[in-house]
Amino acid sequence: MKKTIILNFLIVATLLLQAAKPEWIKSEFRKVKYSSERYFTGFSMAKKAKSETELNLLERLKEFASDELINSVLVTVESATSLNAVEINNEFFETFKHSSSSFSKIELAGLKTETFYDKSKKTGYAFAYVKKTDLIKYYSAKIKNLKNQIANNISEAEQYLEISDEENALKAFYKCMALFREADVAMTIILLLQAPEDEIKTINQYQLRVKKGIASIYGSDQLDLSEVCNFLVYGLKKQNGKLNNLIRLGTFTYQDTKMGSAFSRRFAKAFEKELIEEAGLIITTKASAPNQKPDNCKYLLNGTYWEEGENIRIIAILRDIETFKTIASAEGLLPIKWLDENKISYEPENFREACENMKIFKKNEITSGGMQLDVWTNKGNDSPIFEENDTLQFFIRANNECYVRIVNHFADGTKVLLVDNLYIGSDKVNKVVSIPRMFYCAPPFGTEILQANAQTEAFNPLRIESQQGYDIILGTLDEVIENTRGFKPLENEDLQIEKRIIVTSLKNPLK
């Protein structure tokens, strides 16, 4: 009799325990209750390591879920620019593209998180979500606040100009530059979520006033690369004075594509020289692992360049590496005529083909697969540039046991299988794993796309053919992506993620 009572009690207790599991653990529930039309979401799960407490596991997963939510916003923004999938009029679409190029991190106003630990499976779960309407309210209020700050700075600058105090006028104008970059993020969210656009016209008008104000004081236009680099350095110095910390100089990429070019390489060398000699800054081009800053490196300096009439406009952005907050920004114009005379190409090689490929990648992209994967090269993951005969090495880090596949899409359309079904066991979770094979930068040169996928189940085999030591993948890009991302819907315990790096390979200019 006692045994029966105890057995019944255990059965009831087990049922109650199972019933206590939150519904958000189920992927189908999340899709319906927290639909992508109304929410941005992030989900993460993992087994508890032997040396880890339940609390530490859940805190780690909560952070991963929040990061995945941010990544889903970033992916949505990139897809909107690539596929023209944002429903705004033509007047604002260029604003959206331009603003999205500054989009990096977001402030998650209204973010909510849930966690659960399943003792029977020794597995933790975390779910992060934010209402899109909450983001609209937050960023609408923020852009109004930024507009007021910018207006006050412009007013201050113009007052200084009235008394011919050009030095303080420039300082006041330059106070606006970092605020414009913050406004870029707010404008991206507002336009992406199709919120009211009333404030955006005013911000754009303010940018024109600031540019004209700076140009009227600084003097003549920049006529060559040295002059534009000097002008950019001057603007950054006006906002911060002397920065004593190490600054990492990253790649300047073409418009909103994240693609480098021959000009990117030439500009980086000229800009680094000016930063060191004219501003006395401590510059490094050495990259570190994602989410890990190099020793004593506090800032990242990179940017974009855009075609603007007969010039290209170069936008430099200095950010704090830990917070990713914009510290300073400067803009300068370089005549396209000067580039043509010096035979420097500013459009990435195989640009059209690479853009078409990116559109294919963006279709049905994985945005919330439940796990994290970092992938980078020995020159980082922010659009690195490799020159002929440079050594190329890959590194990965995953937060779950998984299988990894890495494909390199070369400039000529060739698809090479670099790694297939590399197993990341429990002993390698959250640790840097170096891909054992190293490569040398060689023709064909241009824009390459490194595609890395990870999932909890082994990948289906690809059709390959061995050529000159490479495993060449047969079939179209669509077929490769479909095969790698999977055909069947994911079950709740299935996790997957995809990351891509745009790599620019260039011929050695001395050859």
N, C-alpha and C positions, 0 to 999 in steps of 0.2 A: 504493500500500500504506500509506504513512504517513498519507495523508488519511483512509483508511478507519479506521485505528487511532485517529486523533484524533477523528473523528466518533463512533466507538463509545464512546470515553472520555467525550465530552461528553454523549452520551445517557445513559450509566450515571450520570455525575455529576448530571445533571438529575433522574433517577429517584431517586437517593439523597437529593437535596435535598428533593424532594417527599415522599419517605417519612419524612423527618425532621420533617415537620409534626406537631405533637401532635394527638391525636384530639379533645381538648376543644374545638378550633376548630369542630368540627361540632356544630350545634345538636341534632341527633338523639342524638348520643353523650352530650351534657350532660344531656339529658332522662332518659336511661336510667341512666347511671352515677351522676349526681348528682340523683336524683329529688327532687321537692319534698316528698315524705313524709319524707325523711331529711336534706335540706340546704336552706340558704338559699344562693342563688348570685347572682353578678353578672357580666356580660360586657360588654366594650367593644372596639371596633375603630375604626381611623381610618387614613387615608393620612398619610404623613409630609409635613409642610410643608417647603418648600425650605430655610428657615433653621433647621430643627430637626434635632437629632441623633437617631439611633436610640434611644440611651439615654434622652434626654429624652422622646421620644414614648412609650416603654414605661412610664416612671415616671408620666407623665400618665395613660395608659390604666389603669394599675394602680390609681391613685387613683379614676378614674371607675368602674371595676369594683367597688371597695369601696363607693363611694357608692351604686351601683345596688343592691348587696346590702342596704345599710341601708334604702334606699327600699323594697325588696321586703318587708322586715320591717314597716316602717311601714304599707305598704299592706295587708299581711295583718292587722295589728292593727285598722286602720280598718274593714276588711271584716268582721272578726269582731264588732265592736261594732254595725255597721250591719245585718248580716244575722243576728245572733245565731248565728253559725256556730262558736262555740267550745263544745265539749262539756264544760261544767262545771255543777254543780248551781246552783239558784237562789240559794243562800246566797252563793256566790262570784261570781255573774254581776255583781251590782251593784258588788262590789269590783273586778272586771275592768274594767267601764265607767269607774269612778271613776279607777282607776290609769292606764288608757289615755289619759286626758285630759292626763296629765303626761308621756306618752311622747313623746320627741323624738329623742334620739340614743341609741345603744347602744354598749357596749364589746364589741368583737368578739373575745371569747375563742376561741382556736382557729382564727382566720382564717388561711387559706392562699391564696396568689396564684401564678398562673403567667403568664408572658409569652412571646410569640413574635413575631419580625419576619420577614416574607416579603419578601426582597430583590427577587424578581421583580415583585411587585405594589406594592412600596414601602408596605406596609401593616403596621401593628402590631396585635397582639391581646393582650388581658388577660382573665384569668378569676380570679374570687375566689369562695371557697366556705368554708362553715363547717358542721360537723355540728350538728344540733339537739341531739344528746345532749351535746355539749361545752358548748353554751349552758346547758342545764339544769344541768349540774354546776357551772358557774361561778356562775350566778345563785342556785342553791340555797345554795352556800357564802356568797355575798355577803349574801343576806337573813339568814342566821344571824348573820353578823358585824354587820350593821346592827341586828338585834334585840338583840344584846349591848350595842352602844353605846347604844342607846335606853334599855335597862334600867338601865344605869349612870347615865345622865343623870337618869332619873326618880328613882332612888334618891338621887342627890345633891340633887335638888330637895326631896324629902321630908325629908331630913335638915336642910336649911336651914329648912324650914317648922317643924320641931320646936323650933328655937331662935328662931322668929319673924323670921328674916332673909328677908323677902319679896323684896327686891331680887335677891339671889343665887339664890333659888328660881326667880324668873322667868327669869333668865339660863340656868339649867340646863334648865328646861322648854323654852325657846325653842331650845336646842341641838338638840332633837329634830326641829324642823320641817323643816330641810333634809334630814335623814336620812330622814324620812317620804317626801319627794319622790323620793329615791334608791330607797327601798323600793318606791315605785309602779312604777318601771321594772322592777325585779326581779320584782315580783308579776305584772306584765303578761306578761313572758316565761314565767314558770313556769306561769301559768294558760293562756296561749295554747298552750304545748307540752304541756299536760296532765301536768305533773310533780307530784310530791307537794305537798300544800297545808298540811302540818303547821304551818309557821311563820307562815302568813298570818293565822290566827285571833289569834295572839299579837300580831302587829303591829297589827291592828285594835283589839285591847283596849288596847294601849299608846297608840294615838291618842286613844281616849276618855279615858284617865287624864290625858294631857297637856292636852287641851281643858278638862277639869274643873278641873285644877290651876291653869291660867292664869285661868280664869273666877273661881275662888274668891279669887284675889289681886287681879285687876284691878277687880272690883266688879260693878256692875250691867250688864245686857245693853245692847247698842247699840240705841237706839230710833229713830234716823233716819240718813240717809245721811252727814251730817257726822260723827256719832259713830263709825260703822263705819269710815269712812276714817281717822279719828284713831287708832282701835284698830289698824288694819292698819299704819299708819305707825309706831306705837309698837312693834309686834312686830318689824318690819324693823329698826328702830334698835337694839333690844335685841340683835340678832344681829350687827350690823355696825358700830354707831356711826355716825360721819359718813363717807359715801362721797363722795370729792372728784371722781370721774370722772363723765363725762356718762352719763346713763341714758336709754335709749329706752323710753317708755311705749307698750306695744302694746294690743291690743284684749282685753277680757275677754269671753269667749264662753259661750254657754249649754250647760251640761253637757258632753257629749262630742261636740257637733255641729259645733264651729268656726263657729257662726252667731252674729252679733251681734244687737243689739236696741236699742230706744229706751233701755232701762236701761243698756246698754253705753256709749252716748254720754253719758248723764247721769252715770254713775259715773266715767268717764274724766276729765271736767272737774272733778268734786269731788275726786277722788283726786289729780289733778295739783296742784290748789291746796294741798291738805294736804301733799303731798310737798315743795313749794317753801317754803311759809310755816312749817310746823311742823318739818320735818326739815332745811330748808336745802339740799335736793338740787338738782342741776342736771338738769333734765328736758327732753327733746326728744320730739316726736312724729313727727319727720321720718324717713322710711324710706330704706333704701339697697337696692342690688341684693343678691340672694341671695348668701351666702358672702362678703359684703364689708361690713365694719362702717363706719358713718359716722365722720367725722373725730373722734378723741378719744372715741368712744363705746365704753365698755367693757361695759356691762350692758344687758340687756333685762328689763323688768318687765311681765309680763302674767299672765293667769290665767283661771279659769273661775268660774262660779257655778251652784249646784245647788239645786233645791227640796228642803227638809228640814222636813217638818211645816208649821208656820205661818210659817216663815222661809225665806229663801234664804241659803245659806252661800257666802261669797265667798272664794276661795282665790287669794292673790297669790304669784307665784313670781318671784324675782330670780335671773337666770342670767348667767354670764359669756358674752359673745357668741362669743368664739373657741372656748372649750372646751365650751360649753353646760352646764357643771357648775352645779348649783343652789347658790347662795351663801346664800340665805335664803328663807324662806317664812312666810306669816302667814295666818290665817283669821279671819273675822268673820261674825256673823249680822245680817241685816237683816229686820225683820218684813215679811211680805207685805202686812199691813194698811197699813203706811206707804206702800208702793208704790201700793196701791189708792186710798188717800186722795189721793195726789198725781197720780193718773191716769198712772202710768208703767208701760208694758207691759214685762215682763221676758221673755216668750216671743217669739221671733222671729216676724215677720209671715210668713204662708204657711208656717208651720213644718211642718205635716203634709205638704203637697205637696212641700216641699223634701226632707223625709226619704224620701218614696217615690221621688223622683228619684235621691237618693243611692244607694238600694238598687239601682236600675237601673244606675247607673254602676259599682257594685261587682261586678256580674256579669261574669265573664270579663275582669277588668281586666288591663291590661298591667302586668306587674311586672318583667320582665327583657327589655327590648327592645334592649339593646346600645348605647344612646346616651343622652346627657343633654340635657335641655332645662330651662332656667330661664325662668320667666315671672312677671312682677310688674307692679304698677301704680305710679302716681306716689305712692301711699300704702302701698306694700309689697305683700307677698303673704300676710301672716298675718292673714287675715280682716279686711281693711280696711273702714272705714265711710265712705260718701259721703253727703253731704247734698244736697238739692235744689239744682240749678244748679252744683254742684261740677264741675270739669273732670276727666274720667277719661281717662288715657292708659296705653297698654300698652307693655311692653318685653319682648324675648326674647333668649336667648343659647343657642346650640346648639354642641355639640362636634363636629359632623359636618356635611358638606354634606347638605342635606335640603330637603324641602318642608314648609311649615307651614300648618296650618289652625286658625283660632280661631273658636269659636262662643260666643256669650253666651246663656245660658238665663235669660230674664227671669222675674220673680216671677209673672207671669200665665201662664207656660207658653210664651210666644212664644220661638222660637229664631231668633236673628239671626246670619247669617254675616258676621263682621267681616273676616276675612282668609282667602283661599283660594289654596292652592298658591303661597304666597310662597316664592321660592327663596333659600336661604341658600347662597351660593357659597363657594368656598375662601377668598375675601378677607374673608368675614364670620364664618368659624368662630371660636368662642370670643370673639366681640366682641358688645357690646351693640347690638342693633338696635331702634330705636324704630319702633313701628307708626305710620305717617304720619297716620292718621286719629285725631282726638280726639273725645270724646263728652261730653255734658252729662248729669248725673244728673237724671232726670225720671221721672214716673209711668210704669208702675206701680212702687210702692216695695215693698221686702221683700228676701227672700234671693234673690240671683242666683248662678248658677254659671258661671264662666268656664272653658271647656274648650279647652285648647290641645293639638294633636297635631302631631307631626313624624315624618316617615318618609323613607326614601331614594328611594322611588318617588312619583310624583305621585298625588294623591288622585283617586278616582273622583268625577265631578260629583254634586252634590246637587240635588234638585228645589227651586227657589227661585222666589219671586215678589216683585217689587219693590213696596214700599209706603212712601210718604213718605220716600224716600231710603234705606230699609233693604232688605237682601236677606233676606226672611223665608223660613226653611226650612220646606218642607211635609213632612208625615209625622210619625210618632210619635217619641218620644225613643229608643225601641229601634231604630227604623230608622236614625235619624241616627247613633247610636253604632256600629251594625253596619257602616254604610257607611264611616264614618271609620276604624274600627279594622281593616277589611278582612275579607273572607270567606275568602281562601285562606291556607293555612299559610305562615309566613315561611320563605324560603330562608335559608341561612347568611349571605349577603351583604346580606340585607334587614335594616334596622334601623328601629325605631319606638319612640315614647314618647308617653305622655299625662300631662299635668299639669292640675290644676284649682285654681282659687282660688274660695273662697266670699266673695262680696262682699255687704255689707249696704247697701242704699240706703234713706234715710230722708227723710221730708218735713221741710222747714225748720220748726223748732219756733216760730219767730217769726211764721209766717204763719197 
